[in-house]
Every structure is written in structure tokens, then in C-alpha cells.
Amino acid sequence: MLLSSQGNVRGRVSLSTERRGMSNYTQPVWKGKHETHFILFFCSPQTQINRMKATLSLILVLSTLAVVAFGGCTTTLYINDPLLSSLDFASGLPGNEFVKYLPYNRYTDLVVDYYVGNFTFAVQGGAKAAFVDLGTQADLISYYNIQLPWGNNVYYSIHVENTYVVFAQNYTAFSPFSSSQVAPLQNLVSYPLTVAPQIGHIYLINLFESPSAQYLVKLLVNDVKPGVSITIRWDVLSDNRSTGPKNFCNVNPSSN
């Protein structure tokens, strides 16, 4: 499969060799009465905000280290949470943020609360997206006669090689996906683009903002709790942006 500068499955993709990402977003838990009382009653409101920001920054750094150690990103999106219902693939952070107690859209690629329980892509103004549901790993093993010892290795093997999206056929060869299977990635549309996530299914998402800002993401649905949360594993397969935020959830074939 080929991606063009217009987001179509035709041209070449500029690959980033930087591995990047953020993992699950963990909320700080304050233990001990003295710690809680000190923060709540002996600090000014601004100091409280600054301390919370510093704590969240530390947590995100530790999450990043965990991602680097284990590879890839796993994120739980909570349908009723004002922050953790959205995701920015570029940074691995929530798409929403609160500034002086008011909600703002920082940058959002995926949300699960617009059409409750569904994925909604390309919610940024002017952004476009397309996706393809590849089915389960068992589906791919059967369709392509993949020879790997465990079915859950198929997702990890998917990456971009010489501008094609490929998977491990066996331990000695990689094969491209059929053109008919990835053809839906050409059908870029503006918001809303929605899909009901299916547990165990693998999705490819083509996100296009401009000729100099487009990226391809693979996503595996690990768990769905209806009305509560959706847990996904996701990785950026290609990203042609030379500037802007980068994360560690970027697949770097040379390091695998």
C-alpha cells in the first residue's frame, strides 16, 4: 500500500525513524492525610495547580519510560471522562485539556464520547481520515496463510517497508496487504468518521491534515466495556511531519 502527499494510497510516505509514545494515563493518587492536607489547605490555588501539573508531568515521563521498555502504546479511553475520552496520536496525550478550569481542544485525533461507544476520527477542523478494518489476527492468518507460532504476533509485525504496509508472512519474509483490502484508506472524509470498535480487530487509520502533515496508525482493540471504556493498543506506522510534537509510539522497523 502506498500513501500519497494527498493522503491517498498511491504516493510515498516519509518515514520517521524516531520511536515515540505515551502509555496509559495514570491519575495521581495522594496517600496519607498529611500530604493531602498540605496540598489542599496550606497552598495558594495557583501553587496547587502548579504542583498538580508537575505531578502529572512526572507520571507521563514514567509512562513514557514504560512504553519504551515494552514497545508500543496501550491506552484506555473512558467514555464519561472529560479528559481521557480523547487521544492525540501525535503526542500520545489526551486530545482535550483544561486551562483555568475551562475545557479546550488541545489536539484530537480520536474520541469515544461523541457517538458514545464508537471511535470518531478526524475531529480537528479541516482534518480528514479513512480507515480499514483488517479483522482479527486469526482472520489475517487464515486469509494470508501466515506462518507464525502465535496469532497475536501478527499485529506487532505490521509496519511500513519501502512505502508499503506489510506483515510477517513467516520468520523469513514480509508480505504487503492486498490492494483490495487497503483500498478504503483512499476514501478520506471529513468529520464525522465513526466505527463501532470490535474486540480483537485490527484497524489501519489514515489521518490527513495537509500534504506536510499526515500519518498512518495501526490500532488493536483489546477490550470494550459498553458505556464505560475502550482499551486499545496503537502505534504510528508513518509520519511525515518534520516539526511538531513527537511520541514514542512510532514503529521503527530498523530497531525490530
C-alpha positions, 0 to 999 in steps of 0.5 A, spaced: 500 500 500 502 506 498 500 513 501 500 519 497 502 527 499 494 527 498 493 522 503 491 517 498 494 510 497 498 511 491 504 516 493 510 515 498 510 516 505 516 519 509 518 515 514 520 517 521 525 513 524 524 516 531 520 511 536 515 515 540 509 514 545 505 515 551 502 509 555 496 509 559 494 515 563 495 514 570 491 519 575 495 521 581 493 518 587 495 522 594 496 517 600 496 519 607 492 525 610 498 529 611 500 530 604 493 531 602 492 536 607 498 540 605 496 540 598 489 542 599 489 547 605 496 550 606 497 552 598 495 558 594 490 555 588 495 557 583 501 553 587 496 547 587 495 547 580 502 548 579 504 542 583 498 538 580 501 539 573 508 537 575 505 531 578 502 529 572 508 531 568 512 526 572 507 520 571 507 521 563 515 521 563 514 514 567 509 512 562 513 514 557 519 510 560 514 504 560 512 504 553 519 504 551 521 498 555 515 494 552 514 497 545 508 500 543 502 504 546 496 501 550 491 506 552 484 506 555 479 511 553 473 512 558 467 514 555 464 519 561 471 522 562 472 529 560 479 528 559 481 521 557 475 520 552 480 523 547 487 521 544 492 525 540 496 520 536 501 525 535 503 526 542 500 520 545 496 525 550 489 526 551 486 530 545 482 535 550 485 539 556 483 544 561 486 551 562 483 555 568 478 550 569 475 551 562 475 545 557 479 546 550 481 542 544 488 541 545 489 536 539 484 530 537 485 525 533 480 520 536 474 520 541 469 515 544 464 520 547 461 523 541 457 517 538 458 514 545 461 507 544 464 508 537 471 511 535 470 518 531 476 520 527 478 526 524 475 531 529 480 537 528 477 542 523 479 541 516 482 534 518 480 528 514 481 520 515 479 513 512 480 507 515 480 499 514 478 494 518 483 488 517 479 483 522 482 479 527 489 476 527 486 469 526 482 472 520 489 475 517 492 468 518 487 464 515 486 469 509 494 470 508 496 463 510 501 466 515 506 462 518 507 464 525 507 460 532 502 465 535 496 469 532 497 475 536 504 476 533 501 478 527 499 485 529 506 487 532 509 485 525 505 490 521 509 496 519 511 500 513 517 497 508 519 501 502 512 505 502 508 499 503 504 496 509 506 489 510 506 483 515 510 477 517 508 472 512 513 467 516 520 468 520 523 469 513 519 474 509 514 480 509 508 480 505 504 487 503 496 487 504 492 486 498 490 492 494 483 490 495 483 490 502 487 497 503 483 500 498 478 504 503 484 508 506 483 512 499 476 514 501 478 520 506 472 524 509 471 529 513 468 529 520 464 525 522 468 518 521 465 513 526 466 505 527 463 501 532 470 498 535 470 490 535 474 486 540 480 483 537 480 487 530 485 490 527 484 497 524 489 501 519 487 509 520 489 514 515 489 521 518 490 527 513 491 534 515 495 537 509 500 534 504 506 536 510 502 533 515 499 526 515 500 519 518 498 512 518 496 508 525 495 501 526 490 500 532 488 493 536 482 493 540 483 489 546 477 490 550 470 494 550 466 495 556 459 498 553 458 505 556 464 505 560 471 504 556 475 502 550 482 499 551 486 499 545 493 498 543 496 503 537 502 505 534 504 510 528 506 506 522 508 513 518 509 520 519 511 525 515 511 531 519 518 534 520 516 539 526 511 538 531 510 534 537 513 527 537 511 520 541 514 514 542 509 510 539 512 510 532 514 503 529 521 503 527 522 497 523 530 498 523 530 497 531 525 490 530 
